[in-house]
Amino acid sequence: MKIPIIKQLTTFIENNDEDYLVEAIEVLEDLTEVSSLKDEELDVIGELISNMYGAIEVNAEIKKGTPKKDALNGFMKRVLGSIDQ
C-alpha cells in the first residue's frame, strides 16, 4: 500500500463518490479470474485493490470526524502494525 495513492483516492472520494471505487474494485476483482494473467499482473491488480480498500477505510474515518492527515497516518500505522505481527 502506498500512502500517496491512498491519499489521492481519498481525495477522489471526497470530490466524487465512494461508489466509484466500490465499482472499480468489483471490476478489478472480476479481472483476477482471467486464467492467462501473469503473477506480476495479478500483483498489480491486487495492489490497486488494496489501495482502494485503504482509501475507503480512510474515508470512513474522515466521515467520523477524524482529520484527513490523522486518518491516513492512523491507517498506515494499523497496516504496518499488522505486518510486524
ZIBEL-V116381 format. One line per field, one symbol per residue. ss: DSSP state (H for helix, E for strand, L for the rest). psi: psi as a letter, one per 20 degrees, with the letter a starting at -180 (. if undefined). burial: 1 if it has 9 or more other C-alpha atoms within 8 Angstrom, else 0. A space follows every 10 residues. Layout:
BEGIN
ss: ???
psi: ???
burial: ???
END
This chain:
BEGIN
ss: LLHHHHHHHH HHHHHLLHHH HHHHHHHHHH HLLLLLLLHH HHHHHHHHHH HHHHHHHHHH HHHLLLLHHH HHHHHHHHHH HHHHL
psi: qphhgggghg hgghidqhhg gghhgggghh hiiohiqrhh ghgggggggg hghghggghh hghijpqggh ggggghgggh hhhh.
burial: 0000111011 0110001101 1000100110 0100000000 0100101011 1101111110 1100010000 1100110000 00000
END
